[in-house]
Amino acid sequence: MHVLFLVLNKKEQVKPVLRALMNSGVSGATLMQSTGMGRTLADEIPVFGGLRQALNGDTVGNTTIFSVIEDERVLETAIRRITEIVGDLEKPGTGILFTVPVDRVIGSRRKQAVGGAAQN
């Protein structure tokens, strides 16, 4: 079981990414508006000011999406579909994706069955 985190820089990609997660077998995700260090410090530190322009300076903030995913195949499918939408995450200004192992989840969630279908 892992939690997938995606910090997405382009707001127009949020809904397509959420649809891709759902179509991958992910039964739920949480979204938060977020702002990176570079954007926050851009006015104070000249180096970050240059980064602001490189990171589409007119855009304020990011969307952070995270989801606990039990099935490894669902996780890999979700990552593949996300990168099909957002492109090469190694390119500046795209976003960042990472996963973290999870050993316990307590609370309301839908359990994923083998093959990605959700069950109650």
Secondary structure, 3 states (H helix, E strand, C coil): CEEEEEEECCHHHHHHHHHHHHHHCCCCCEEEEECCHHHHHCCCCHHHHHHHHHCCCCCCCEEEEEEEECCHHHHHHHHHHHHHHHCCCCCCCCEEEEEEECCCCCCCCCEECCCCCEEC
